[in-house]
Amino acid sequence: MPDLGSRRDTAELLMTRPPAGAPASAPEATWFSERFEALQNNVGRFIRGKAEVVRLALVCLAAEGHVLIDDVPGVGKTSIAKAVANSIDGKMRRIQFTPDLLPTDVTGVQIWNADTREFEFSPGAVFGNIVLADEINRASPKTQAALLEVMEERQVTMDSVSLAVPRPFIVIATQNPVEHGGTYDLPEAQIDRFMARLHVGYPRFEAEVEILANGARGVTAESLSAVVNIAEVQRMTQIVRRIHLSPPLLGYIVTIIAATRRMDELRLGVSTRGGLSLAVAAQAHAAASGRSFVTPEDVKTLAPYVLAHRMLLRPEAELSGATSESLLGGIIASVPVPDQRVAY
């Protein structure tokens, strides 16, 4: 873990950063990977045995992409989201989704001020840097729809006035896929706005022992201290967009997503937004590894998490036992990898 106390002042780093359009340099990629490692180590102090899930969640954070953590109850979905949020010195907001939650609870509402005789906007829970949407599929479709604009455009429109949310802005949502009573399926438009869908799974024996020991000592996600401030996270998101992504790799991504649209087993393939999400996530993954350029391995590693939840199977394909992950795996295996000499 890097010595966070010896780093240069963040304001100095922001003043010395290159123009937004300039390619990221090797020193910038190193700076990025040091901050990324600090975050990963800090979250790993509490989340035991799930290093890959934590890494993927942080990749989405650096790419300013939303994350859907989809798994059975009690495996640490909410804990991961809270641990990530508490590791950053930013504004965290939590929304506990329930059937009676209203759209205005999410976005905000205009309130009449009798003293000024004017309406004043009272911000909703989305006005934060990291928004934890817990059990998101328990809210009604009308309330779920309140997130569509802010997840895509980072703004809330109220009475024809658009109000920007703080940046960076990331929604980390959790849902339980096995309980159907009192839940509502997420619409395709909202699922497509999540950069990645992650599954936690049960921990290994040794990790579960550590989890129980931490619980017995009263260790919680709230005990984690921030190791990266919000200005540094902003700089990380800017560096990600300047990581080199060559034309051959862009073509590789487009070939993969176009292949999903021609599959007979699917009623809906990957959208253009999905391809863009994969490209940006690959940039963040490369930067986390200390590289200033994307490789085909970055794309192949992230594709199952970024693309699979956007692929909707036909009923007959589901009955035959096919899954979006298996179909996507076949596509990736069949698409030629760009020549390594020109891919970077």
VEXDREN-790874 format. One record per residue (C-alpha): residue in three letters; chain; x, z, y. Coordinates in steps of 0.5 Angstrom, whole numbers, plus 500, padded with zeros to 3 digits. Each point is the difference from the previous one (the first is absolute). Layout:
BEGIN
+-----+----+-----+-----+-----+
|  aa | ch |   X |   Z |   Y |
+-----+----+-----+-----+-----+
| Ala |  A |   X |   Z |   Y |
...
+-----+----+-----+-----+-----+
This chain:
BEGIN
+-----+----+-----+-----+-----+
|  aa | ch |   X |   Z |   Y |
+-----+----+-----+-----+-----+
| Met |  A | 500 | 500 | 500 |
| Pro |  A | 503 | 498 | 507 |
| Asp |  A | 502 | 505 | 505 |
| Leu |  A | 494 | 500 | 504 |
| Gly |  A | 503 | 505 | 506 |
| Ser |  A | 506 | 495 | 501 |
| Arg |  A | 496 | 494 | 501 |
| Arg |  A | 500 | 497 | 507 |
| Asp |  A | 494 | 501 | 505 |
| Thr |  A | 494 | 496 | 498 |
| Ala |  A | 499 | 498 | 507 |
| Glu |  A | 507 | 497 | 500 |
| Leu |  A | 499 | 496 | 494 |
| Leu |  A | 494 | 497 | 503 |
| Met |  A | 503 | 498 | 506 |
| Thr |  A | 506 | 497 | 496 |
| Arg |  A | 495 | 496 | 495 |
| Pro |  A | 501 | 492 | 500 |
| Pro |  A | 494 | 496 | 503 |
| Ala |  A | 494 | 500 | 495 |
| Gly |  A | 501 | 493 | 498 |
| Ala |  A | 508 | 501 | 498 |
| Pro |  A | 501 | 500 | 493 |
| Ala |  A | 502 | 507 | 497 |
| Ser |  A | 507 | 502 | 499 |
| Ala |  A | 503 | 503 | 495 |
| Pro |  A | 501 | 507 | 504 |
| Glu |  A | 493 | 500 | 501 |
| Ala |  A | 498 | 499 | 493 |
| Thr |  A | 505 | 506 | 498 |
| Trp |  A | 497 | 504 | 506 |
| Phe |  A | 493 | 499 | 497 |
| Ser |  A | 502 | 501 | 493 |
| Glu |  A | 503 | 507 | 502 |
| Arg |  A | 493 | 502 | 503 |
| Phe |  A | 496 | 497 | 494 |
| Glu |  A | 505 | 505 | 496 |
| Ala |  A | 498 | 506 | 504 |
| Leu |  A | 493 | 499 | 499 |
| Gln |  A | 500 | 498 | 493 |
| Asn |  A | 504 | 506 | 499 |
| Asn |  A | 496 | 505 | 504 |
| Val |  A | 493 | 497 | 496 |
| Gly |  A | 504 | 501 | 494 |
| Arg |  A | 501 | 507 | 501 |
| Phe |  A | 493 | 502 | 499 |
| Ile |  A | 497 | 493 | 496 |
| Arg |  A | 504 | 501 | 493 |
| Gly |  A | 501 | 494 | 495 |
| Lys |  A | 497 | 495 | 504 |
| Ala |  A | 506 | 497 | 504 |
| Glu |  A | 497 | 493 | 499 |
| Val |  A | 493 | 501 | 503 |
| Val |  A | 503 | 504 | 506 |
| Arg |  A | 505 | 494 | 501 |
| Leu |  A | 495 | 495 | 500 |
| Ala |  A | 495 | 504 | 505 |
| Leu |  A | 506 | 501 | 505 |
| Val |  A | 501 | 492 | 499 |
| Cys |  A | 493 | 499 | 503 |
| Leu |  A | 501 | 506 | 505 |
| Ala |  A | 506 | 496 | 503 |
| Ala |  A | 497 | 493 | 499 |
| Glu |  A | 494 | 504 | 504 |
| Gly |  A | 495 | 498 | 494 |
| His |  A | 494 | 504 | 498 |
| Val |  A | 501 | 503 | 493 |
| Leu |  A | 494 | 501 | 495 |
| Ile |  A | 502 | 505 | 494 |
| Asp |  A | 495 | 499 | 495 |
| Asp |  A | 500 | 505 | 494 |
| Val |  A | 497 | 506 | 496 |
| Pro |  A | 499 | 507 | 503 |
| Gly |  A | 505 | 505 | 500 |
| Val |  A | 506 | 495 | 500 |
| Gly |  A | 503 | 501 | 507 |
| Lys |  A | 497 | 495 | 504 |
| Thr |  A | 498 | 504 | 506 |
| Ser |  A | 507 | 504 | 499 |
| Ile |  A | 504 | 493 | 501 |
| Ala |  A | 496 | 498 | 506 |
| Lys |  A | 501 | 507 | 503 |
| Ala |  A | 507 | 500 | 498 |
| Val |  A | 502 | 494 | 504 |
| Ala |  A | 496 | 502 | 506 |
| Asn |  A | 503 | 506 | 501 |
| Ser |  A | 507 | 497 | 499 |
| Ile |  A | 499 | 496 | 506 |
| Asp |  A | 499 | 504 | 507 |
| Gly |  A | 494 | 496 | 502 |
| Lys |  A | 493 | 501 | 501 |
| Met |  A | 496 | 501 | 493 |
| Arg |  A | 493 | 499 | 500 |
| Arg |  A | 496 | 502 | 493 |
| Ile |  A | 493 | 497 | 499 |
| Gln |  A | 496 | 503 | 494 |
| Phe |  A | 495 | 495 | 498 |
| Thr |  A | 493 | 502 | 498 |
| Pro |  A | 494 | 497 | 499 |
| Asp |  A | 497 | 503 | 507 |
| Leu |  A | 506 | 497 | 504 |
| Leu |  A | 498 | 496 | 506 |
| Pro |  A | 504 | 494 | 503 |
| Thr |  A | 501 | 504 | 506 |
| Asp |  A | 504 | 505 | 496 |
| Val |  A | 505 | 495 | 499 |
| Thr |  A | 500 | 496 | 506 |
| Gly |  A | 498 | 505 | 506 |
| Val |  A | 494 | 500 | 504 |
| Gln |  A | 498 | 500 | 507 |
| Ile |  A | 497 | 506 | 503 |
| Trp |  A | 497 | 501 | 506 |
| Asn |  A | 503 | 505 | 505 |
| Ala |  A | 495 | 503 | 505 |
| Asp |  A | 505 | 503 | 505 |
| Thr |  A | 503 | 493 | 501 |
| Arg |  A | 494 | 496 | 498 |
| Glu |  A | 504 | 495 | 496 |
| Phe |  A | 501 | 499 | 493 |
| Glu |  A | 506 | 502 | 497 |
| Phe |  A | 503 | 498 | 494 |
| Ser |  A | 502 | 505 | 494 |
| Pro |  A | 505 | 497 | 496 |
| Gly |  A | 498 | 500 | 492 |
| Ala |  A | 505 | 502 | 494 |
| Val |  A | 503 | 493 | 500 |
| Phe |  A | 504 | 501 | 507 |
| Gly |  A | 507 | 503 | 496 |
| Asn |  A | 506 | 497 | 497 |
| Ile |  A | 498 | 502 | 493 |
| Val |  A | 493 | 500 | 498 |
| Leu |  A | 499 | 503 | 493 |
| Ala |  A | 493 | 497 | 498 |
| Asp |  A | 499 | 505 | 494 |
| Glu |  A | 495 | 498 | 495 |
| Ile |  A | 498 | 493 | 504 |
| Asn |  A | 495 | 498 | 495 |
| Arg |  A | 495 | 506 | 501 |
| Ala |  A | 498 | 497 | 507 |
| Ser |  A | 494 | 495 | 501 |
| Pro |  A | 502 | 493 | 501 |
| Lys |  A | 498 | 501 | 507 |
| Thr |  A | 505 | 505 | 501 |
| Gln |  A | 506 | 496 | 496 |
| Ala |  A | 498 | 494 | 504 |
| Ala |  A | 502 | 504 | 507 |
| Leu |  A | 508 | 500 | 497 |
| Leu |  A | 500 | 492 | 500 |
| Glu |  A | 502 | 499 | 507 |
| Val |  A | 505 | 505 | 501 |
| Met |  A | 503 | 499 | 493 |
| Glu |  A | 501 | 492 | 502 |
| Glu |  A | 501 | 501 | 508 |
| Arg |  A | 502 | 507 | 501 |
| Gln |  A | 495 | 501 | 505 |
| Val |  A | 493 | 502 | 501 |
| Thr |  A | 494 | 497 | 504 |
| Met |  A | 495 | 504 | 503 |
| Asp |  A | 495 | 497 | 505 |
| Ser |  A | 504 | 494 | 500 |
| Val |  A | 506 | 503 | 502 |
| Ser |  A | 506 | 500 | 495 |
| Leu |  A | 504 | 506 | 500 |
| Ala |  A | 507 | 500 | 496 |
| Val |  A | 502 | 505 | 495 |
| Pro |  A | 507 | 503 | 500 |
| Arg |  A | 506 | 497 | 497 |
| Pro |  A | 502 | 500 | 495 |
| Phe |  A | 493 | 500 | 497 |
| Ile |  A | 499 | 501 | 492 |
| Val |  A | 494 | 502 | 496 |
| Ile |  A | 502 | 503 | 493 |
| Ala |  A | 493 | 500 | 496 |
| Thr |  A | 499 | 503 | 493 |
| Gln |  A | 494 | 499 | 496 |
| Asn |  A | 498 | 502 | 493 |
| Pro |  A | 499 | 494 | 495 |
| Val |  A | 496 | 504 | 494 |
| Glu |  A | 495 | 504 | 504 |
| His |  A | 494 | 495 | 502 |
| Gly |  A | 495 | 505 | 502 |
| Gly |  A | 499 | 501 | 508 |
| Thr |  A | 505 | 494 | 501 |
| Tyr |  A | 500 | 493 | 503 |
| Asp |  A | 505 | 495 | 498 |
| Leu |  A | 505 | 497 | 505 |
| Pro |  A | 498 | 493 | 503 |
| Glu |  A | 505 | 495 | 499 |
| Ala |  A | 501 | 499 | 507 |
| Gln |  A | 502 | 507 | 500 |
| Ile |  A | 504 | 500 | 494 |
| Asp |  A | 504 | 494 | 503 |
| Arg |  A | 502 | 504 | 506 |
| Phe |  A | 504 | 505 | 495 |
| Met |  A | 507 | 497 | 500 |
| Ala |  A | 501 | 503 | 493 |
| Arg |  A | 496 | 504 | 495 |
| Leu |  A | 504 | 506 | 496 |
| His |  A | 499 | 504 | 494 |
| Val |  A | 503 | 506 | 499 |
| Gly |  A | 499 | 502 | 493 |
| Tyr |  A | 501 | 506 | 496 |
| Pro |  A | 507 | 503 | 501 |
| Arg |  A | 506 | 501 | 495 |
| Phe |  A | 500 | 507 | 496 |
| Glu |  A | 506 | 502 | 504 |
| Ala |  A | 497 | 498 | 507 |
| Glu |  A | 494 | 503 | 498 |
| Val |  A | 503 | 507 | 499 |
| Glu |  A | 503 | 499 | 507 |
| Ile |  A | 494 | 499 | 503 |
| Leu |  A | 497 | 506 | 496 |
| Ala |  A | 506 | 504 | 503 |
| Asn |  A | 499 | 498 | 507 |
| Gly |  A | 492 | 501 | 500 |
| Ala |  A | 502 | 507 | 497 |
| Arg |  A | 504 | 502 | 506 |
| Gly |  A | 495 | 497 | 505 |
| Val |  A | 504 | 494 | 502 |
| Thr |  A | 496 | 495 | 503 |
| Ala |  A | 500 | 493 | 504 |
| Glu |  A | 499 | 504 | 506 |
| Ser |  A | 507 | 503 | 499 |
| Leu |  A | 504 | 494 | 501 |
| Ser |  A | 503 | 499 | 507 |
| Ala |  A | 501 | 493 | 504 |
| Val |  A | 506 | 497 | 499 |
| Val |  A | 499 | 494 | 504 |
| Asn |  A | 496 | 499 | 506 |
| Ile |  A | 495 | 495 | 502 |
| Ala |  A | 505 | 496 | 505 |
| Glu |  A | 505 | 499 | 494 |
| Val |  A | 494 | 498 | 496 |
| Gln |  A | 498 | 495 | 505 |
| Arg |  A | 507 | 497 | 500 |
| Met |  A | 500 | 500 | 492 |
| Thr |  A | 493 | 495 | 501 |
| Gln |  A | 504 | 496 | 505 |
| Ile |  A | 506 | 499 | 496 |
| Val |  A | 496 | 498 | 494 |
| Arg |  A | 497 | 494 | 503 |
| Arg |  A | 507 | 498 | 502 |
| Ile |  A | 502 | 500 | 493 |
| His |  A | 502 | 493 | 498 |
| Leu |  A | 495 | 496 | 495 |
| Ser |  A | 502 | 493 | 498 |
| Pro |  A | 496 | 494 | 500 |
| Pro |  A | 501 | 500 | 493 |
| Leu |  A | 497 | 507 | 499 |
| Leu |  A | 494 | 499 | 504 |
| Gly |  A | 499 | 493 | 496 |
| Tyr |  A | 501 | 505 | 493 |
| Ile |  A | 495 | 505 | 503 |
| Val |  A | 495 | 494 | 502 |
| Thr |  A | 500 | 497 | 493 |
| Ile |  A | 499 | 507 | 497 |
| Ile |  A | 493 | 501 | 504 |
| Ala |  A | 498 | 493 | 499 |
| Ala |  A | 501 | 500 | 493 |
| Thr |  A | 495 | 506 | 500 |
| Arg |  A | 494 | 496 | 503 |
| Arg |  A | 501 | 495 | 495 |
| Met |  A | 499 | 505 | 494 |
| Asp |  A | 493 | 499 | 496 |
| Glu |  A | 500 | 507 | 498 |
| Leu |  A | 500 | 502 | 508 |
| Arg |  A | 494 | 499 | 504 |
| Leu |  A | 504 | 502 | 506 |
| Gly |  A | 507 | 499 | 501 |
| Val |  A | 505 | 503 | 505 |
| Ser |  A | 499 | 499 | 507 |
| Thr |  A | 505 | 498 | 505 |
| Arg |  A | 500 | 507 | 503 |
| Gly |  A | 502 | 502 | 493 |
| Gly |  A | 506 | 495 | 501 |
| Leu |  A | 502 | 503 | 506 |
| Ser |  A | 500 | 507 | 498 |
| Leu |  A | 504 | 498 | 494 |
| Ala |  A | 505 | 497 | 505 |
| Val |  A | 501 | 506 | 505 |
| Ala |  A | 500 | 505 | 494 |
| Ala |  A | 506 | 496 | 497 |
| Gln |  A | 503 | 500 | 507 |
| Ala |  A | 499 | 508 | 500 |
| His |  A | 503 | 500 | 492 |
| Ala |  A | 506 | 496 | 502 |
| Ala |  A | 501 | 505 | 506 |
| Ala |  A | 499 | 506 | 496 |
| Ser |  A | 506 | 498 | 495 |
| Gly |  A | 504 | 499 | 506 |
| Arg |  A | 500 | 492 | 501 |
| Ser |  A | 498 | 496 | 506 |
| Phe |  A | 497 | 494 | 495 |
| Val |  A | 495 | 500 | 495 |
| Thr |  A | 502 | 497 | 493 |
| Pro |  A | 495 | 498 | 494 |
| Glu |  A | 500 | 507 | 497 |
| Asp |  A | 497 | 503 | 506 |
| Val |  A | 494 | 495 | 499 |
| Lys |  A | 499 | 501 | 493 |
| Thr |  A | 501 | 508 | 500 |
| Leu |  A | 494 | 500 | 505 |
| Ala |  A | 496 | 495 | 498 |
| Pro |  A | 496 | 504 | 495 |
| Tyr |  A | 498 | 505 | 505 |
| Val |  A | 499 | 496 | 506 |
| Leu |  A | 496 | 494 | 496 |
| Ala |  A | 496 | 503 | 494 |
| His |  A | 495 | 503 | 504 |
| Arg |  A | 498 | 494 | 504 |
| Met |  A | 499 | 496 | 493 |
| Leu |  A | 492 | 501 | 498 |
| Leu |  A | 499 | 498 | 493 |
| Arg |  A | 494 | 496 | 497 |
| Pro |  A | 496 | 505 | 495 |
| Glu |  A | 501 | 496 | 494 |
| Ala |  A | 508 | 501 | 502 |
| Glu |  A | 499 | 507 | 500 |
| Leu |  A | 496 | 500 | 494 |
| Ser |  A | 506 | 497 | 496 |
| Gly |  A | 505 | 505 | 502 |
| Ala |  A | 503 | 496 | 506 |
| Thr |  A | 503 | 504 | 506 |
| Ser |  A | 502 | 498 | 507 |
| Glu |  A | 507 | 503 | 498 |
| Ser |  A | 501 | 496 | 494 |
| Leu |  A | 497 | 494 | 503 |
| Leu |  A | 505 | 501 | 506 |
| Gly |  A | 506 | 501 | 495 |
| Gly |  A | 499 | 493 | 497 |
| Ile |  A | 500 | 497 | 507 |
| Ile |  A | 506 | 503 | 502 |
| Ala |  A | 504 | 498 | 493 |
| Ser |  A | 498 | 493 | 501 |
| Val |  A | 501 | 499 | 507 |
| Pro |  A | 508 | 498 | 501 |
| Val |  A | 504 | 505 | 504 |
| Pro |  A | 503 | 496 | 506 |
| Asp |  A | 508 | 498 | 499 |
| Gln |  A | 504 | 507 | 502 |
| Arg |  A | 505 | 496 | 504 |
| Val |  A | 494 | 498 | 505 |
| Ala |  A | 495 | 505 | 499 |
| Tyr |  A | 504 | 505 | 505 |
+-----+----+-----+-----+-----+
